[in-house]
Amino acid sequence: MEEFNFIVATKDIVGELMEFEKICFEHVPDRFSKRSLTHLITAPTSRTIIIRDQNGRISAAAIGLLRHFLIPSGRVYKIGVIPDFARRGVGSALVREIERWFRESGMKKTCAEVRESNTPSRRMFEKNGYVETGTLYCFYANLENGIKYWKDL
Ligand SMILES: CC(C)(COP(=O)(O)OP(=O)(O)OC[C@H]1O[C@@H](n2cnc3c(N)ncnc32)[C@H](O)[C@@H]1OP(=O)(O)O)[C@@H](O)C(=O)NCCC(=O)NCCS
């Protein structure tokens, strides 16, 4: 398996992350504002992990959230891999790395929501052991349904 160098993002790279999101997320409402990204990078209950390519550019990123519910549960809030690096196991590696942080932080479960039409993402989560548990009707800004996935850690 290919080895990746995971870097925990710091707020000085927010501008870079915004550029990365423009390449990765085709739906404009799926891109986060500078304020949201800064909050997600700095809040103690969230972590943004990036991978850089050989030229130092961000090639992939994932954001995880810790939720201290009755059953502590992590949420893979966002994940993206630039098209040039797709289908090389980068997304799956990021999911595993976020899950490692969830476990380390006491989370017992992990979940994710994915656009119903987003076959690559749905397959990626399914391949990594996530089980479809329901439909979130009109969940996204364009009223597309979301699919909810859960996995025990
Ligand atoms: C979803 C995404 C993160 C997957 O990243 P990735 O690095 O290509 O994923 P992996 O290489 O780990 O793929 C794992 C599995 O997912 C499935 N998969 C990935 N891309 C696929 C595609 N285009 N079509 C069908 N299945 C796909 C395959 O089962 C794949 O395993 P395989 O290559 O052994 O068959 C990437 O496509 C992406 O960034 N998409 C745009 C942003 C997005 O939609 N993010 C998710 C919502 S927040």
PDBQT file of the ligand as one rigid body, heavy atoms in Angstrom, charges set to zero:
ROOT
HETATM    1  C1  LIG A 201     -14.884  10.732  -3.389  1.00  0.00    +0.000 C 
HETATM    2  C2  LIG A 201     -13.389  10.899  -3.515  1.00  0.00    +0.000 C 
HETATM    3  C3  LIG A 201     -12.853  11.587  -2.251  1.00  0.00    +0.000 C 
HETATM    4  C4  LIG A 201     -12.731   9.517  -3.646  1.00  0.00    +0.000 C 
HETATM    5  O1  LIG A 201     -11.326   9.669  -3.573  1.00  0.00    +0.000 OA
HETATM    6  P1  LIG A 201     -10.324   8.612  -4.236  1.00  0.00    +0.000 P 
HETATM    7  O2  LIG A 201      -8.968   8.903  -3.739  1.00  0.00    +0.000 OA
HETATM    8  O3  LIG A 201     -10.529   8.588  -5.706  1.00  0.00    +0.000 OA
HETATM    9  O4  LIG A 201     -10.860   7.237  -3.616  1.00  0.00    +0.000 OA
HETATM   10  P2  LIG A 201     -10.107   5.827  -3.552  1.00  0.00    +0.000 P 
HETATM   11  O5  LIG A 201      -9.022   5.775  -4.570  1.00  0.00    +0.000 OA
HETATM   12  O6  LIG A 201      -9.733   5.592  -2.127  1.00  0.00    +0.000 OA
HETATM   13  O7  LIG A 201     -11.265   4.861  -4.007  1.00  0.00    +0.000 OA
HETATM   14  C5  LIG A 201     -11.829   3.874  -3.156  1.00  0.00    +0.000 C 
HETATM   15  C6  LIG A 201     -12.962   3.185  -3.882  1.00  0.00    +0.000 C 
HETATM   16  O8  LIG A 201     -14.030   4.102  -4.132  1.00  0.00    +0.000 OA
HETATM   17  C7  LIG A 201     -14.674   3.751  -5.367  1.00  0.00    +0.000 C 
HETATM   18  N1  LIG A 201     -14.509   4.840  -6.346  1.00  0.00    +0.000 N 
HETATM   19  C8  LIG A 201     -13.661   5.894  -6.288  1.00  0.00    +0.000 A 
HETATM   20  N2  LIG A 201     -13.839   6.680  -7.370  1.00  0.00    +0.000 NA
HETATM   21  C9  LIG A 201     -14.812   6.103  -8.110  1.00  0.00    +0.000 A 
HETATM   22  C10 LIG A 201     -15.452   6.450  -9.335  1.00  0.00    +0.000 A 
HETATM   23  N3  LIG A 201     -15.099   7.559 -10.024  1.00  0.00    +0.000 N 
HETATM   24  N4  LIG A 201     -16.442   5.639  -9.795  1.00  0.00    +0.000 NA
HETATM   25  C11 LIG A 201     -16.812   4.545  -9.116  1.00  0.00    +0.000 A 
HETATM   26  N5  LIG A 201     -16.239   4.147  -7.935  1.00  0.00    +0.000 NA
HETATM   27  C12 LIG A 201     -15.256   4.932  -7.457  1.00  0.00    +0.000 A 
HETATM   28  C13 LIG A 201     -13.979   2.492  -5.860  1.00  0.00    +0.000 C 
HETATM   29  O9  LIG A 201     -14.663   1.384  -5.290  1.00  0.00    +0.000 OA
HETATM   30  C14 LIG A 201     -12.606   2.641  -5.250  1.00  0.00    +0.000 C 
HETATM   31  O10 LIG A 201     -11.917   1.435  -5.124  1.00  0.00    +0.000 OA
HETATM   32  P3  LIG A 201     -11.147   0.821  -6.410  1.00  0.00    +0.000 P 
HETATM   33  O11 LIG A 201     -10.402   1.932  -7.065  1.00  0.00    +0.000 OA
HETATM   34  O12 LIG A 201     -10.264  -0.218  -5.785  1.00  0.00    +0.000 OA
HETATM   35  O13 LIG A 201     -12.222   0.246  -7.275  1.00  0.00    +0.000 OA
HETATM   36  C15 LIG A 201     -13.029  11.733  -4.784  1.00  0.00    +0.000 C 
HETATM   37  O14 LIG A 201     -13.676  11.150  -5.880  1.00  0.00    +0.000 OA
HETATM   38  C16 LIG A 201     -13.414  13.192  -4.701  1.00  0.00    +0.000 C 
HETATM   39  O15 LIG A 201     -12.672  14.012  -4.156  1.00  0.00    +0.000 OA
HETATM   40  N6  LIG A 201     -14.572  13.596  -5.281  1.00  0.00    +0.000 N 
HETATM   41  C17 LIG A 201     -14.957  14.998  -5.336  1.00  0.00    +0.000 C 
HETATM   42  C18 LIG A 201     -15.296  15.559  -3.979  1.00  0.00    +0.000 C 
HETATM   43  C19 LIG A 201     -16.396  14.781  -3.302  1.00  0.00    +0.000 C 
HETATM   44  O16 LIG A 201     -17.399  14.457  -3.897  1.00  0.00    +0.000 OA
HETATM   45  N7  LIG A 201     -16.181  14.474  -1.990  1.00  0.00    +0.000 N 
HETATM   46  C20 LIG A 201     -17.112  13.680  -1.193  1.00  0.00    +0.000 C 
HETATM   47  C21 LIG A 201     -18.238  14.447  -0.639  1.00  0.00    +0.000 C 
HETATM   48  S1  LIG A 201     -17.815  15.556   0.675  1.00  0.00    +0.000 SA
ENDROOT
TORSDOF 0
